[in-house]
Amino acid sequence: METLPGVALPAPARPRAGVARVVANVLYRRSTLYLLLLLTPPLLWFGGVYLGSLLSLLVQSFYTFDDFTMGVTPELTWANYKALLDAANHDIILRTLSMAGTVTVASAVLGFPVAYYMARYATGWRKGFFYIAVMLPMWASYIVKAYSWTVILSKGGIIYWLVERLYLLPALEWALTLPGVGGSSLSTSNLGRFLVFTYIWLPYMILPIQAAIERVPGNLMQAAADLGARPTQSFRTVLLPLAFPGVVAGSIFTFSLTLGDYIIPQLVGPSGLFIGNMVYTMQGSIGNIPMAASFTVVPIVIIGIYLTVARKLGAFDAL
Amino acid sequence: MSSIAVELKTVSRHYGAVKAVDGVSLSIQDGEFFSMLGPSGSGKTTCLRLIAGFEQPTSGSLLLHGQEAAGLPPYERDVNTVFQDYALFPHMSVLDNVAYGLMVKGVAKATRHKEAETALELVALGGFGSRRPSQLSGGQRQRVALARALINKPRVLLLDEPLGALDLKLREQMQAELKSLQRRLGITFVYVTHDQGEALSMSDRVAVFSQGRIEQVDTPRNLYTRPKTVFVAGFVGTANVVSGELARRLTGSERPFSVRPEHMRFAMSAEGNRVSVEGRLVEVQYHGASSRYEVRVEGNQVLTLSMLNGEADEASLPRRGDTVRVAWAPEAMVQLESGG
């Protein structure tokens, strides 16, 4: 190295020794220890608190409940699961399941175009507006929203007012006479309950689909068009398969949230319990924890089956 | 007799105030290997996207085999594109990727798979059909993209920097393969690149783009030996562009001219029929087969000489810091338009 006359180069700075540095160096050399330190708290949380309580739920669903003493004994039995097949319980499960399925399909159908617009077309302030518009309802209290819907849907409420102004009241009244849909008014009908569920869970469908569409590179659609695919074809063969994991993710939210809900069925719609109401009644009022636990296992099993089928259908191939 | 495959007549594409393509006119012959060369942002890719139909011209007329194509969507055009990052469908097998163009036309599965297999063999990927694009290397993906674009038997193939993501060795190999493929198929290739070496070695003709306009359209040889503008001289190969006061003293005109480094020599003294100028040797770079010498002459202008090593006796060559005289033959000077 050439040295310039009259210029003394400063000595290279030596790292100062300190506790933090020593610890950092030890962790750098022993990466397993480092990993262990990082992972222990979350593993304790998930393993102990989360999975542990699920496991204890599963075990308790096999415990015996004595109708006479109203006490629970840790004797394992299939009785609770057999009771799920009783006509009354069976009805509750079917009622909840069909509502969850309908709400999910409706959310996907309504949510996809919104998500598509957000991901593909909206830019700048429009994108921001849509994000806020989709998320804002999630910031408001769930109870408040559910109660306001009872007012919106009631006779003399804004929907009846609007339908009347549009001279569509006979059509609405006819719809309310349909079996499975109707009721004496919107707020006591399955239709009303469906509207409220769809309103409440729609954002949970839009956001995952939007994220999935956003991840699909734009030039794939161009490549499809370039190869001769008309817009409907490129949508069906490229965008939809690639966005489908997002639809599945969203449907897990809407499906399981509806399966587990017990507030909306109380406030809106006809009489008749949902799984959530049954769990609430069983463990809250009656104290039949084993029966409540076995009811809780039902949605878990259903979601498990649902995911397995989705996987078999190739919903996650594009992940 | 050749017909015109692609013709652009004063085509512009503006994004607000930005003129991505600004009044470009060119015509590409049927069966030609035509390159569009330029730095990034010069409008060459936008031009390609206009031909593909991903963009529509703001003004002007675009003809594909004599038919007006402005306003037509990509799926109505008899051209196919090889994308820069390949744009393979990740959820489909390689075979389904290649067969896609036939699938959307409604060709039966057995037939389209057979044709796709043939197309894969054409790009030396026979037997790879059942894999996913993610299981292939960059070079293999490149070939799949090529096979997919060729399955519809387009009359014009558009290639958007197709070799940009490959390493040097693979790139050179693919250049040769692309060229031979184009010769065998006899279809028009429109090739976008920022690599002048690639454009020169593969093309029948090259259009040099700068700031949304075409500077020159010519054969590779003419582009190198007869550049028309300062920009082309500097972008295609290395050039010594001399302008201003020095140009006036040497040629009697301030109009800029260019001399290629390999046409310059060191001279002992001013010789009668050669143009020469004195300067100081400021840099010597060894490049293996040749060496490069940078000489600072009057007006702070730096001239670059390139000489084959072994061409001259090493001991006689000047060293860094020496005062030298650089000379060249008058016919090595190419007059340039100052614009660009």
Chai-1 contact restraints between the chains, C-beta under 6 A:
chainA,res_idxA,chainB,res_idxB,connection_type,confidence,min_distance_angstrom,max_distance_angstrom,comment,restraint_id
A,N219,B,F83,contact,1.0,0.0,6.0,A-B,restraint_1
A,N219,B,A87,contact,1.0,0.0,6.0,A-B,restraint_2
A,L220,B,A87,contact,1.0,0.0,6.0,A-B,restraint_3
A,Q222,B,F54,contact,1.0,0.0,6.0,A-B,restraint_4
A,A223,B,A87,contact,1.0,0.0,6.0,A-B,restraint_5
A,A225,B,P74,contact,1.0,0.0,6.0,A-B,restraint_6
A,A225,B,Y75,contact,1.0,0.0,6.0,A-B,restraint_7
A,D226,B,P74,contact,1.0,0.0,6.0,A-B,restraint_8
A,D226,B,N80,contact,1.0,0.0,6.0,A-B,restraint_9
A,D226,B,T81,contact,1.0,0.0,6.0,A-B,restraint_10
A,L227,B,Y100,contact,1.0,0.0,6.0,A-B,restraint_11
A,L227,B,G101,contact,1.0,0.0,6.0,A-B,restraint_12
A,G228,B,Y75,contact,1.0,0.0,6.0,A-B,restraint_13
A,G228,B,G101,contact,1.0,0.0,6.0,A-B,restraint_14
A,G228,B,V104,contact,1.0,0.0,6.0,A-B,restraint_15
A,A229,B,Y75,contact,1.0,0.0,6.0,A-B,restraint_16
A,A229,B,V104,contact,1.0,0.0,6.0,A-B,restraint_17
A,R230,B,Y75,contact,1.0,0.0,6.0,A-B,restraint_18
A,Q233,B,V104,contact,1.0,0.0,6.0,A-B,restraint_19
A,P241,B,H91,contact,1.0,0.0,6.0,A-B,restraint_20
A,L242,B,H91,contact,1.0,0.0,6.0,A-B,restraint_21
A,D317,B,H91,contact,1.0,0.0,6.0,A-B,restraint_22
A,A318,B,H91,contact,1.0,0.0,6.0,A-B,restraint_23
